[in-house]
Each structure stands twice: as C-alpha cells, then as structure tokens.
Amino acid sequence: MKTCLLGLIFLGLANLSSAQNDLAMETSQFNDKDYTPRSISVLNEQYLNLELTAAQPLAVSIKKLQKVAADFDVSKDPVYSKNKSMTYTVNFQSSDNSITAIYDTKGVILSSEEYYEDVRIPLTISSQLAKDYPGWAFLNSSCTVNYEHTNGAEITYVITLKKENKSKSISLTL
C-alpha cells in the first residue's frame, strides 16, 4: 500500500514537470550558405491540373483514374524502345470509365480521350440547371474529356433531366 501511494505521488509529480523545454530552441534565421532549395517537377503536371484550367472541380472518380494515367511509366512497358522516338497508346478502364492516353517517349501525355459515366456534376453547374429547369430531376450524367498537351482540355458534361414522362439531355462544354 505504501509503495502504491509513493508510486502515485511520483507519477503525479513527474507529470507536472515539462519535457525538454530547456533543450528545444527556436530560431527565426537560417544561415546555412550551402542550402539551395529544390524544385520538384511532376511529369504530367499540366494534365493533372485540368480542373484548375476548367475552373470547375472534377469528380473524385475522374481524378482517381487521371492520377493512374499520369503516374503510368511508359519505360517499364515491354514494348518500350528507348532507341526509337515514337508514341505509345495506353487504355485505362475502371467499370464504366475509360481513358485512352497517348504518351511520348519521355512519358508525357500528349493527348487523351476520356469517358466517365454517372459522375458527380460540379455544384455551380447543377445549381444553375436547377434554376433553369425548376421541377426537373437529375436522371444521369456523363462526362467526356478531350485533352491535348498543347491546347489544354475540353470537358463536356451530358446531363439527362426527367420530369414525369418527359426527359431532356443537356450538353455543357467547359
């Protein structure tokens, strides 16, 4: 009993002390003359920033498949030839979504044709459609992305609206 009581007192006092306050030091100046900052470049950065150029956020399913395409290393493919300057066409598929990307010898995506089924529509587009078509319900949506390394991307949403027995298809290009 006596040892339990002394142990609890010791733990209580040890808990009140601060740990390593005297050892830690904060400096506001960095005087290392040999330090040079590094910049990291992503190979297909322009392709991954499609939603920034479109000024609309893309759905998560679109971003996931695009990330797979952007991270693909052409040089690891058995048909790759480092001696020849040629392009490589690669198909990526995930359920109803697909990307056909054309890579150069260095692994840069030159162009891609993408199709996505049942994607989430950006909030600005869906709220505008709700205002323009009151009483209509969103039935389904698809998205196509045509990307060119030199010209950027063209993103097209096709949205089907339904009201009672009627349906409408609306196509919006960003």
URSULKA-V891805 format. One record per run of one state. SS is the DSSP state (2 for helix, 1 for strand, 0 for the rest). FROM is the first residue (numbers start at 1). TO is the last residue. If there is no record, write none. Layout:
ss=[SS,SS]
from=[FROM,FROM]
to=[TO,TO]
//
This chain:
ss=[0,2,0,2,0,2,0,2,0,2,0,1,0,1,0,1,0,2,0,1,0,1,0,1,0]
from=[1,2,17,45,49,50,55,60,72,74,77,88,95,97,104,109,118,123,133,137,149,152,164,166,174]
to=[1,16,44,48,49,54,59,71,73,76,87,94,96,103,108,117,122,132,136,148,151,163,165,173,174]
//
